[in-house]
């Protein structure tokens, strides 16, 4: 169908895995009362990680923009949209 499924699948897999890992780590710290001071540090690390991931996606999108746009255009042509 022309869509860049491997690229999309990798992006969703990495995003899902990173999100699940961050949630598990946060809940683990939350359960242990002695680690309450670490929760702001974990949240800050999550924000930094999410920002870095978003910037990496933007850089990748700029680099791969033409490939993705050509694939989407071919997919639309194939569907007659």
HELIX and SHEET records of a PDB file:
HELIX    1   1 UNK A    5  UNK A   31  1                                  27    
HELIX    2   2 UNK A   33  UNK A   35  5                                   3    
HELIX    3   3 UNK A   38  UNK A   79  1                                  42    
END                                                                             
